[in-house]
Amino acid sequence: MSVNCKAKCMAWALVMLLVLPAGFLAGQNRADDLQSGFQTPPDSSRPRVWWHWMSGNITKEGIKADLEWMKRSGIAGFQNFDAGLNTPQIVERRLVYMTPEWKEAFRYAATLADQLGLEMAIAGSPGWSESGGPWVTPAQAMKKFVWSETLVEGGQPFRGILPRPPSVAGPYQNQTGGRGFAGMGGGAPAPPPEFYADSAVVACRRAEAEDRLAAVPPKVSASGGSFTLQDLTDGDLAKTTLLPSAPVDQKAWIQVEYPTPQTIRGLTWVTAAAGRGFGRSAGPSNQALEAGDDGQQFRTVAEIPVGARTMALPPVTARFFRITVLTTPPPAGRGGIHGVRPRVLLAPAGAPGGNAGRGTCAARRYPGQPVPGQGRLFRGDRHLRHGHTGRSRGRRHP
């Protein structure tokens, strides 16, 4: 090999020796930066959390303890969220949203967060109302639809006063109760604003199946408690009867036994604890409609979703129908469930309730218009569902 060639080869070798260590060191530095970033992340990569002020359970001592713990734990910020959901009072005095005391506590929280270097955000409204406030009039606030029912003779004009539907600001028809937001000030909650407006009067032909069932009513039995057909189908949701829970992993049930097989297309099922409050829709309901032909063997027709009240079903024919409630082991730290207080209506094929969601009304009732045969008059109205000042989750237009 010539001297010139040896010199060139040595030069290439020297360059390679110089380049390879430089690339290796750059990769090593990047790995070190990645590891360091995980060990000591910048504020832009640190987590933020929701910080709920539940039902006015707020003190400056609690604020200080929470924010200092966030800082020690590596949390970079929070979103303040004023809310309430049946939270028991654990402070000497609740701080109601936007009162002077609440504002002072909020100012303290903002000042302390700034001193600790925590990023602070706030929800755009108290609770989940989004746009609620005292400026929302009852006519513009969230409403529910209610109705009354009158049985009349068809083929002739009807003249009379239809009974007014329920005007209870509860979750469904005349069912009372709410989500535990009222009474945070310590005294009795203020009554909600009243709003009521007629919506429509609709005439529906009475189904022949209802006439047959009225002549030979079904038998009602249950795994516990005392139930009658009248109690379960009178539409009064304020009056309830307890269905005791079964042992764990067993089912409590209410059974309807017809004298002959019947085809069912719909189900109305309301319990005293029914609702769609925050967190109540998670997990299975453990409630189901079952059907059988001999009263011994049953098949599941449909699961009853959490919060469901009236639901349409694929047609199913049987003599025996059961609604079952499975008792599951209680979560750790919580007591067991003692039972439910139900109201139920199994709607036969062709009955107004039996075509739930499919349009059951045959005619709109106008003054002086005769309706052939016997039928029902449904008076539908709407009124304010939730009158809590500062909360309005939406509107239902006519």
C-alpha positions in Angstrom: 0.0 0.0 0.0 1.4 3.4 -0.9 2.2 6.0 1.7 -0.5 8.3 0.3 -3.1 5.5 0.6 -2.2 4.8 4.2 -2.5 8.4 5.0 -6.0 8.6 3.5 -7.1 5.4 5.4 -5.8 6.8 8.6 -7.7 10.0 8.0 -11.0 8.2 7.4 -10.5 6.1 10.5 -9.8 9.2 12.5 -13.0 10.8 11.2 -15.0 7.7 12.0 -13.6 7.7 15.5 -14.5 11.3 15.9 -18.1 11.0 14.5 -19.3 7.8 16.2 -18.6 9.0 19.8 -20.3 12.3 19.0 -23.5 10.6 17.8 -23.4 8.2 20.7 -23.1 11.0 23.2 -26.0 12.9 21.6 -28.3 9.9 21.9 -27.2 9.4 25.5 -28.0 13.0 26.2 -31.5 12.6 24.8 -32.1 9.5 26.9 -30.9 11.4 30.0 -33.3 14.3 29.1 -36.2 11.9 28.7 -35.5 10.3 32.0 -35.1 13.6 33.7 -38.3 14.8 32.2 -40.2 12.0 33.8 -38.5 12.4 37.1 -38.9 16.2 37.2 -41.5 17.1 34.6 -42.1 20.7 33.6 -45.3 22.4 34.8 -46.7 22.1 31.3 -46.6 18.3 31.6 -47.9 18.0 35.2 -51.5 16.9 35.9 -54.4 19.3 36.6 -57.3 18.1 38.7 -61.0 18.9 39.4 -61.4 20.5 42.8 -65.0 20.1 43.9 -66.5 22.4 46.6 -69.4 20.1 47.5 -72.6 21.5 48.9 -70.9 24.4 50.6 -68.6 22.3 52.8 -65.8 24.9 52.6 -63.4 26.4 55.1 -60.1 28.3 54.7 -58.4 25.6 56.7 -59.6 23.0 54.3 -58.6 25.2 51.3 -55.1 25.6 52.6 -54.7 21.9 53.4 -55.9 20.9 49.9 -53.8 23.3 47.9 -50.6 22.6 49.9 -51.2 18.9 49.4 -51.6 19.5 45.6 -48.2 21.3 45.5 -46.4 18.6 47.5 -47.9 15.9 45.2 -46.6 17.5 42.0 -50.0 18.7 40.8 -49.6 21.8 38.7 -53.1 23.2 38.8 -56.9 22.7 39.3 -60.3 23.6 38.1 -62.6 24.8 40.9 -66.0 23.3 40.6 -68.8 24.3 42.9 -71.4 21.5 43.1 -73.7 19.5 45.4 -75.1 16.0 45.4 -76.7 14.9 48.7 -73.4 15.7 50.4 -73.8 15.7 54.2 -72.8 18.8 56.1 -69.3 18.3 57.6 -68.5 22.0 58.4 -69.9 24.2 61.1 -71.5 26.5 58.5 -72.0 25.8 54.8 -70.9 28.6 52.4 -73.6 29.0 49.8 -72.5 29.9 46.3 -71.9 33.6 45.6 -72.7 34.7 49.1 -70.1 37.2 50.6 -68.6 34.4 52.7 -68.3 32.2 49.6 -66.6 35.0 47.7 -64.1 35.6 50.5 -63.2 31.9 50.5 -62.8 31.9 46.8 -60.6 35.0 46.9 -58.4 33.3 49.5 -58.1 30.2 47.3 -57.1 32.2 44.3 -54.5 34.2 46.3 -53.0 31.0 47.9 -52.9 29.2 44.5 -50.9 32.1 43.1 -48.5 32.1 46.0 -48.0 28.3 45.5 -47.5 28.6 41.7 -50.6 26.5 41.0 -52.6 27.2 37.8 -56.2 27.9 38.6 -59.3 27.6 36.5 -63.0 27.7 37.4 -66.1 26.1 35.9 -68.4 28.5 34.0 -71.3 27.9 36.4 -72.3 26.3 39.7 -72.9 22.6 39.4 -73.9 21.4 36.0 -76.2 24.2 35.0 -74.0 25.7 32.3 -76.1 28.9 31.9 -78.4 29.0 34.9 -79.1 32.0 37.0 -81.8 34.2 38.5 -82.2 35.8 35.1 -83.7 32.6 33.7 -87.5 33.0 34.2 -89.6 30.0 35.0 -91.1 30.0 31.5 -87.6 29.6 30.1 -86.2 27.2 32.6 -86.1 23.4 32.4 -89.5 21.7 32.4 -91.0 18.2 32.5 -94.0 17.0 30.6 -96.9 15.7 32.6 -100.4 14.4 31.8 -103.8 13.3 33.1 -106.1 10.7 31.7 -109.9 10.5 31.5 -112.1 7.6 30.2 -115.0 8.9 28.1 -117.7 7.5 25.9 -117.0 7.9 22.2 -119.3 8.7 19.4 -120.5 11.9 21.0 -119.0 15.3 21.9 -117.4 15.5 25.3 -118.1 18.5 27.5 -116.4 18.8 30.8 -113.3 19.8 32.7 -110.3 17.5 32.4 -108.4 16.9 35.6 -105.2 19.0 35.8 -102.0 16.9 35.5 -99.6 16.8 38.5 -97.7 20.0 39.3 -95.1 18.5 41.5 -91.5 19.6 40.7 -90.2 16.1 41.1 -88.6 13.8 38.5 -91.7 12.2 37.0 -95.5 12.9 37.1 -96.4 13.3 40.8 -93.2 11.7 42.1 -91.5 13.9 44.6 -87.9 14.3 45.5 -84.9 15.8 43.9 -81.1 15.6 43.8 -80.3 17.1 47.2 -79.3 20.6 46.1 -81.9 22.4 48.2 -81.5 23.5 51.8 -77.8 24.2 51.6 -78.3 27.4 53.6 -79.3 25.4 56.6 -82.9 26.4 56.7 -86.0 25.1 54.9 -85.5 25.3 51.1 -87.5 28.0 49.3 -90.4 26.6 47.2 -89.6 26.5 43.5 -91.2 29.0 41.1 -94.4 27.8 39.7 -95.0 27.5 35.9 -97.8 25.6 34.2 -99.1 25.7 30.6 -101.5 23.5 28.7 -99.9 21.8 25.7 -102.4 19.5 24.0 -105.5 17.4 24.4 -105.4 14.1 22.5 -108.0 11.4 22.0 -107.0 7.7 21.7 -109.3 4.8 21.0 -109.3 2.3 23.9 -107.7 -0.9 22.9 -109.8 -4.1 22.8 -107.1 -5.8 24.8 -107.8 -3.5 27.7 -111.5 -4.4 27.6 -110.6 -8.0 27.8 -108.1 -7.5 30.7 -110.6 -5.4 32.6 -113.1 -8.3 32.4 -110.7 -10.8 33.7 -107.9 -9.0 35.6 -104.5 -10.6 36.1 -103.3 -11.9 39.5 -100.4 -10.1 41.2 -97.9 -11.8 43.5 -94.5 -11.0 44.8 -91.5 -12.4 46.6 -92.2 -10.1 49.5 -94.4 -7.2 50.5 -98.1 -6.8 49.7 -99.1 -5.6 46.2 -102.4 -5.3 44.3 -103.1 -4.6 40.7 -104.7 -1.3 41.7 -101.7 -0.2 43.7 -99.3 -0.9 40.8 -101.4 0.7 38.0 -103.3 3.6 39.5 -100.6 6.1 38.3 -100.0 7.5 41.8 -96.3 7.6 42.2 -96.3 9.3 45.6 -97.8 6.3 47.3 -95.4 3.4 47.3 -95.0 -0.2 48.7 -91.7 -1.7 49.6 -90.5 -4.8 47.7 -87.9 -6.2 50.2 -84.6 -7.2 48.7 -83.7 -10.8 48.3 -80.5 -12.4 49.8 -77.3 -11.6 47.9 -77.1 -13.2 44.4 -80.9 -13.9 44.5 -83.8 -12.0 42.9 -86.8 -10.2 44.4 -89.7 -10.2 42.0 -93.2 -9.0 41.3 -95.3 -11.3 39.1 -98.3 -10.7 36.9 -100.3 -13.8 35.9 -102.8 -13.6 33.1 -105.6 -16.2 32.7 -104.6 -16.7 29.0 -101.4 -15.9 27.1 -101.0 -12.2 26.4 -98.7 -10.3 24.0 -96.8 -7.5 25.6 -95.2 -4.7 23.7 -94.3 -2.1 26.5 -93.4 -1.7 30.1 -93.7 1.2 32.5 -91.6 0.7 35.6 -91.0 3.4 38.2 -89.5 3.0 41.6 -89.3 5.5 44.5 -85.5 5.7 43.9 -85.8 6.1 40.1 -83.8 9.0 38.8 -81.1 10.1 36.4 -78.9 11.9 38.8 -75.1 12.3 38.5 -73.4 8.9 38.8 -76.6 6.8 38.9 -76.3 5.6 35.4 -73.0 3.7 35.9 -73.1 -0.1 35.9 -76.0 -2.5 35.4 -79.4 -1.9 36.9 -79.8 -5.6 37.9 -83.5 -5.3 37.0 -85.1 -7.3 34.2 -88.4 -8.3 32.7 -88.9 -12.0 32.5 -91.6 -14.2 30.9 -92.8 -17.7 31.4 -95.6 -20.1 30.4 -96.0 -22.2 33.6 -94.9 -19.9 36.4 -91.8 -22.0 37.1 -89.4 -21.5 34.2 -88.7 -17.9 33.1 -86.7 -16.4 30.2 -85.3 -12.9 30.2 -87.2 -10.6 27.9 -85.2 -7.4 28.4 -82.9 -5.7 30.9 -84.4 -2.6 32.4 -81.8 0.2 32.0 -81.0 2.5 34.9 -83.4 5.3 35.1 -85.8 3.8 32.5 -89.5 4.4 33.1 -91.4 3.6 29.9 -89.8 1.4 27.3 -91.0 -0.3 24.1 -90.4 -4.1 23.8 -90.3 -6.6 20.9 -93.7 -8.4 21.1 -93.5 -11.3 23.6 -96.4 -13.7 24.4 -96.7 -15.5 27.8 -99.1 -16.0 30.7 -96.6 -15.1 33.4 -94.5 -11.9 33.5 -92.0 -11.0 36.2 -89.9 -8.0 37.0 -86.9 -9.1 38.9 -84.4 -7.2 41.0 -81.1 -9.0 41.6 -79.4 -8.3 44.9 -75.6 -7.9 44.4 -73.0 -7.7 47.2 -72.7 -4.1 48.4 -69.5 -2.1 47.6 -66.9 -2.0 50.3 -67.7 0.5 53.0 -71.4 0.7 52.1 -74.5 -0.8 53.5 -76.8 -3.2 51.7 -79.9 -2.3 49.6 -83.1 -3.0 51.5 -85.5 -3.0 48.6 -87.4 -0.8 46.0 -90.8 0.8 46.0 -92.2 0.1 42.5 -95.1 1.2 40.3 -95.5 -1.0 37.2 -97.7 -1.3 34.1 -97.4 -4.1 31.6 -99.0 -2.8 28.4 -100.8 -5.3 26.1 -100.4 -5.2 22.4 -102.6 -2.4 21.0 -102.9 -0.5 24.3 -101.7 3.1 24.4 -98.8 2.2 26.7 -98.0 -0.8 24.7 -96.6 1.0 21.8 -94.3 3.3 23.8 -92.2 5.4 21.5 -94.1 4.4 18.3 -96.9 7.0 18.3 -100.0 5.6 19.9 -102.6 8.4 19.6 -105.2 8.0 16.9 -106.6 11.5 16.8 -106.1 15.0 18.2 -109.1 16.1 20.1 -110.7 19.3 18.8 -113.9 20.9 20.3 -117.0 19.2 19.2 -115.3 16.4 17.3 -116.8 13.0 18.1 -114.5 10.0 18.6 -116.2 6.6 17.7 -116.3 4.0 20.5 -114.9 4.3 24.0 -111.6 6.0 24.4 -109.3 8.1 26.6 -108.6 11.8 26.7 -105.0 12.6 27.5 -104.3 16.2 28.7 -100.7 17.0 28.3 -99.1 19.9 30.1 -95.7 21.1 31.0 -94.5 22.8 34.1 -91.3 23.8 35.8 -89.3 20.7 36.9 -86.4 22.3 38.8 -86.9 25.7 40.3 -83.6 25.9 42.1 -82.3 29.5 41.7 -79.1 29.5 39.6 -79.6 26.1 38.0 -81.2 25.5 34.6 -79.9 22.5 32.7 -81.9 23.2 29.5 -85.2 24.0 27.9 -88.0 22.0 26.5 -90.0 24.0 23.9 -93.6 23.3 23.2 
